[in-house]
């Protein structure tokens, strides 16, 4: 469980940099979300494939 928790101090960005950065555009947000969803699906597919291959190897 501890590796799932992220440290609050892992990002070295200064507060001023964060507060003065321009907001993310809708297009950029959509791109980030698409990549995040694509990555999550890839991980889920790999997990399912691993479980299926383990099941298949157990049945052999």
Residue, then its C-alpha position, 0 to 999 in steps of 0.5 A: x500500500x505504501x508504494x501507492x501513496x505519493x509523497x507531497x514533496x516528490x514534485x519540485x515545482x515552486x508554489x509561485x510557478x504553479x500559481x502563475x502557470x496558464x490554465x490548461x486548455x480544453x484541448x490539452x485536457x482532453x489529450x491528457x485524459x485520452x492518454x491516461x485512459x489509453x494507458x489504463x486500458x493497456x494495463x488492464x488488458x495486460x493484466x487480463x492477458x496475464x491472468x488468462x495465460x496463467x489459467x491456460x497454463x494451469x489447465x495444461 
